[in-house]
Amino acid sequence: MSSALPRARRRALRPLQYAAVVAATALALTACGSDGPTGGDATAGGSTPTADAPAADLFPVTIPNTFGATTVESKPERVATVNWGNHDVPIALGIVPVGIQKSTYGDDDTDGVLPWTFEALEAIGGTDENLPTLFDETAGIPFESVANTEPDVILAAYSGLSKEDWTTLQGIAPTVSYPNAAWGTNWRDMALIDGQALGLADEAQALIDDVEATIAEGLAARPDIEGKTFAYVWIDQANASKISLYTPLDSRVQLVNDLGMTDAPSVVDLASDTDAFYVELSAEQADVLSDVDVLVAYGDDSTLAALQADPLLSKIPAVARGSVAVVPDATPLAAATSGPTILSVPWALDDYLDLFQAAAEKVG
């Protein structure tokens, strides 16, 4: 099953300057260069290259990945994306994809599109006539729906594709997969790899530079975060016998590294023998995390009290002193930072940094 974005919706938008930045970026990308192709409005799968490097001169391009390599012969006109967040790259670059993943986790208004994506789509006219098809991936990638969008390229630099998935998608269109570990591509590499497939790697790097500058500004206002050690976990409060510990391979962990924090040595040791994005730790071993300054956990307003009341989890010093950054589960903030993208990071940054600053202030 596939669907399209609704035309009318209510949304608690971020400050208007965010949409203005996206619109300005799209305008700059479509306006640069008088010698290359020109155009005013972004259209589904289309954008305008710079004068210095017309898109035709950048192709064919071959991008290696875990399963082999993908060659994009010419500039894609119709761009589809699968799995989490890849659609944010072409959208940030002024391209309206023909099809994107339907988002469910953290989708506060249940329309299948997360707020930063919608705001950016709106800024480039992608919520009017050029509505992307939404791929419902609840039961796996709907290959027929993807094929029906007739893409020239399929972006999945951040994904958990199996080799079978990739091979099937390759039969539809050249498919860009992850370079190393499933779900392990950080937001920078996602932007660069997907951007390269579009002939817009330099433009993607410019966006990365802007986001890094925004992060630096946010950290300057929150000095207690820098240098703290952390562990990122998910604990089922209904069954707290296990701790799911995200490894340094995971993109959400790498985002916290970008915020000036370091993986606790205990986390590095526990993850040393795996190429997975998480490992499980028995609650009876919770005291292993004694070197953690800030514990990052999904939950709600009751989470810290529940952790402190647990006879085993309360042995973690960060829990005992309350230096826990609780990310509200199944919210847009959780979605924005669980699979960070070039658009979601600046959208979520202030709220996310506030959580870490409050937790870091409690570290002795």
C-alpha positions in Angstrom: 0.0 0.0 0.0 1.1 3.6 -0.7 -0.4 6.9 0.0 0.4 10.6 -0.6 0.9 13.5 1.8 -2.3 15.2 2.9 -2.8 18.8 1.5 -4.3 20.2 4.7 -2.9 19.6 8.1 -2.2 21.2 11.4 1.4 21.2 12.7 3.2 22.7 15.6 5.9 24.3 13.6 9.4 25.2 14.7 10.4 28.9 14.4 9.8 30.4 11.0 13.5 31.0 10.5 13.9 27.2 10.1 11.6 27.1 7.1 13.3 30.3 5.8 16.7 28.7 5.9 15.4 25.6 4.0 13.8 27.9 1.4 16.9 30.0 1.0 19.0 26.8 0.5 16.7 25.6 -2.2 16.7 29.0 -3.9 20.5 29.1 -3.8 20.8 25.6 -5.4 18.4 26.4 -8.2 19.8 29.9 -8.9 23.5 29.2 -9.0 25.3 29.3 -12.3 24.2 30.9 -15.5 26.0 28.5 -17.9 24.3 25.3 -16.7 20.6 24.4 -16.9 18.3 26.9 -15.2 15.0 26.7 -13.5 13.0 28.4 -10.8 10.9 25.9 -8.9 12.0 22.5 -7.6 10.2 19.6 -9.1 9.8 16.0 -8.3 13.3 14.5 -8.6 14.9 17.6 -10.2 17.3 20.3 -9.2 19.9 22.6 -10.8 23.6 22.0 -10.7 26.3 24.7 -10.3 28.0 26.4 -13.2 31.4 25.1 -12.2 30.2 21.5 -12.2 27.2 20.9 -14.4 25.5 17.7 -13.4 26.2 16.0 -16.7 29.9 16.2 -16.1 29.6 14.4 -12.7 28.2 11.2 -14.2 28.5 8.3 -14.4 29.3 8.0 -10.7 30.0 4.7 -8.9 29.4 4.4 -5.1 30.7 1.4 -3.2 28.5 -0.2 -0.5 28.4 -3.3 1.7 26.9 -5.4 -1.1 29.1 -4.3 -4.0 28.8 -1.0 -5.9 26.1 1.1 -7.5 26.6 3.1 -10.7 24.3 6.0 -11.5 24.8 6.6 -15.2 23.2 10.1 -15.5 21.7 12.8 -13.3 18.6 11.3 -11.8 15.3 13.1 -12.6 13.1 10.9 -10.4 14.4 10.1 -6.9 12.9 7.6 -4.5 14.1 6.8 -1.0 13.5 3.8 1.3 14.1 3.2 5.0 14.6 5.9 7.6 15.5 9.5 6.8 17.1 9.2 3.4 14.4 11.4 1.9 15.7 14.4 4.0 18.8 14.6 1.8 17.2 15.3 -1.6 14.6 17.5 0.1 17.3 19.6 1.8 18.9 19.9 -1.6 15.7 21.3 -3.1 14.5 18.0 -4.7 11.0 16.7 -4.2 11.3 12.8 -4.3 8.7 10.8 -6.2 8.5 8.4 -3.2 9.6 8.2 0.4 9.2 6.0 3.4 6.0 6.5 5.4 7.1 7.5 8.9 5.3 6.0 11.9 7.6 6.3 14.9 7.3 9.8 16.4 4.7 10.9 13.9 2.7 13.1 16.2 -0.2 13.8 13.7 -0.2 10.3 12.0 0.1 11.7 8.5 3.2 9.7 7.8 5.6 12.6 7.5 7.7 14.0 10.3 7.6 17.7 11.0 11.1 18.8 9.8 10.5 16.9 6.6 7.1 18.5 6.0 8.5 22.0 6.7 11.3 21.5 4.2 8.9 20.0 1.6 6.6 22.9 2.1 9.4 25.3 1.6 10.2 23.9 -1.9 6.6 23.3 -3.0 6.5 19.6 -2.3 3.2 19.7 -0.4 1.2 21.0 -3.4 1.2 19.3 -6.8 4.4 17.3 -6.3 3.3 15.0 -3.5 5.7 12.1 -2.9 4.2 8.7 -2.7 4.5 7.3 0.9 5.9 3.7 1.0 4.4 1.7 3.9 7.3 -0.3 5.2 5.4 -1.9 8.1 5.8 -5.4 6.6 9.0 -4.6 4.7 9.8 -2.5 1.7 6.9 -2.5 -0.7 8.9 -3.2 -3.9 5.9 -2.9 -6.2 5.0 0.5 -4.8 8.6 1.6 -5.2 8.7 0.4 -8.8 5.4 2.2 -9.6 7.1 5.5 -8.9 9.5 4.8 -11.8 12.6 6.1 -10.0 15.9 6.8 -11.7 17.7 6.2 -8.4 16.8 4.8 -5.0 18.6 6.3 -1.9 19.2 4.1 1.2 22.6 5.2 2.5 21.1 5.0 6.0 19.2 1.7 6.1 19.1 -1.9 7.2 18.8 -3.4 3.8 19.5 -7.0 3.4 21.5 -8.2 0.3 18.2 -9.6 -1.0 16.5 -6.2 -0.5 19.3 -4.4 -2.3 19.4 -6.8 -5.2 15.6 -6.5 -5.7 15.8 -2.7 -5.5 18.7 -2.7 -8.0 16.4 -4.4 -10.4 14.1 -1.4 -10.2 16.8 1.4 -10.3 20.4 1.9 -9.1 20.2 1.7 -5.3 22.6 3.4 -3.0 23.0 1.3 0.2 25.0 1.8 3.4 28.8 1.7 3.3 29.5 -0.5 6.4 27.1 -1.4 9.1 23.3 -1.6 8.9 21.8 1.5 10.6 25.3 2.7 11.2 25.6 5.6 8.7 25.8 8.9 10.5 23.9 12.0 9.3 27.0 13.5 7.6 27.8 10.4 5.6 24.2 9.9 4.7 24.1 13.4 3.3 27.4 13.0 1.4 26.6 9.5 -0.1 23.0 10.3 -1.1 24.2 13.7 -2.3 26.9 12.1 -4.5 24.3 9.9 -6.2 22.4 13.1 -7.1 25.5 14.9 -8.4 25.2 17.3 -5.4 28.0 16.2 -3.1 29.5 19.8 -2.8 26.0 21.2 -1.9 25.5 18.5 0.6 28.9 19.3 2.2 27.8 23.0 2.4 24.7 21.9 4.3 26.8 19.8 6.7 29.0 22.8 7.4 25.9 24.9 8.3 24.6 22.2 10.7 28.1 21.9 12.3 28.2 25.6 12.9 24.7 25.4 14.5 25.9 22.6 16.8 28.9 24.7 17.8 26.7 27.6 18.7 24.4 25.4 20.7 27.3 23.9 22.7 28.8 27.3 23.4 25.7 28.1 25.3 25.7 24.8 27.2 29.3 24.4 28.5 28.7 21.5 30.9 28.1 19.0 28.1 31.6 18.9 26.7 33.7 15.9 27.6 31.1 14.0 29.6 31.0 10.2 29.1 27.7 8.6 28.2 25.8 5.5 27.6 22.6 5.4 25.4 20.1 2.8 26.5 16.5 1.5 26.1 15.0 -0.2 29.1 11.5 -1.7 29.1 10.0 -0.4 32.4 7.6 -3.3 32.4 10.5 -5.7 32.4 13.7 -4.0 33.5 15.7 -7.2 33.7 17.7 -6.2 30.5 19.4 -3.1 29.3 19.6 -2.6 25.5 22.8 -0.6 25.0 23.4 1.2 21.7 26.9 0.7 20.4 29.3 3.3 19.0 28.3 2.0 15.5 24.8 3.4 15.9 24.1 6.8 14.4 22.2 8.1 17.4 25.3 7.4 19.5 27.5 9.2 16.9 25.2 12.2 17.1 25.9 12.4 20.8 29.6 12.3 20.0 29.0 15.3 17.8 27.7 17.1 20.8 31.1 16.8 22.5 30.5 13.8 24.6 32.5 10.5 24.6 31.5 6.9 24.8 32.1 5.5 28.3 35.0 3.0 28.3 32.6 0.4 29.6 30.4 0.9 26.5 33.3 0.5 24.2 34.3 -2.7 25.9 30.9 -4.2 25.9 30.5 -3.4 22.1 34.0 -4.5 21.1 33.0 -7.9 19.7 29.9 -6.9 17.7 29.0 -5.2 14.5 25.4 -4.7 15.6 23.9 -1.4 16.6 23.0 -2.6 20.1 23.9 -5.2 22.7 22.0 -6.5 25.7 23.2 -6.2 29.2 21.6 -8.0 32.2 20.4 -5.6 34.8 22.4 -7.6 37.3 25.5 -6.2 35.5 24.2 -2.6 35.7 27.1 -1.5 37.9 29.5 -2.1 34.9 28.3 1.3 33.8 29.9 3.0 36.8 32.0 5.2 34.5 29.0 6.8 32.8 28.6 10.5 33.5 25.3 10.8 31.7 22.9 8.0 31.0 20.6 8.6 27.9 17.4 6.7 28.0 14.1 6.7 26.3 11.1 7.2 28.5 8.8 9.8 30.0 8.3 11.9 33.1 8.2 8.8 35.3 11.4 7.2 34.0 14.0 8.7 36.3 12.0 7.9 39.4 11.4 4.3 38.1 15.2 3.8 37.5 16.1 5.2 40.9 13.6 2.9 42.6 14.9 -0.2 40.8 17.2 -2.2 43.1 19.6 -3.1 40.3 19.5 -0.1 37.9 19.8 2.3 40.8 23.4 1.0 41.3 24.4 2.9 38.2 25.9 6.1 39.6 24.4 8.3 36.9 21.0 7.0 37.9 21.6 7.5 41.6 22.6 11.2 41.2 19.9 11.9 38.5 22.3 12.7 35.6 19.9 11.0 33.2 18.8 12.6 29.9 15.4 11.2 29.2 14.4 11.4 25.6 10.6 11.3 25.4 9.8 8.1 23.6 7.7 7.9 20.4 7.8 11.7 20.0 9.2 13.8 17.1 12.2 14.6 19.3 12.9 10.9 19.7 12.5 10.3 16.0 14.7 13.2 15.0 17.6 12.0 17.1 17.2 8.2 16.8 17.9 8.4 13.1 19.5 11.8 12.7 19.5 13.5 9.3 20.7 16.7 7.7 17.2 18.2 8.5 16.3 16.6 11.8 19.5 17.6 13.6 19.0 21.4 13.4 15.3 20.9 14.0 15.8 19.0 17.3 19.1 20.5 18.5 18.0 23.1 21.1 15.6 20.7 22.9 18.1 17.9 22.7 21.0 19.9 24.1 18.8 21.2 26.9 18.3 17.5 28.0 22.0 16.9 28.1 22.9 20.2 29.8 20.4 19.5 32.6 21.8 16.0 33.1 25.4 17.2 32.8 24.9 19.8 35.5 24.3 17.0 38.0 27.6 15.4 37.4 30.0 16.1 40.3 
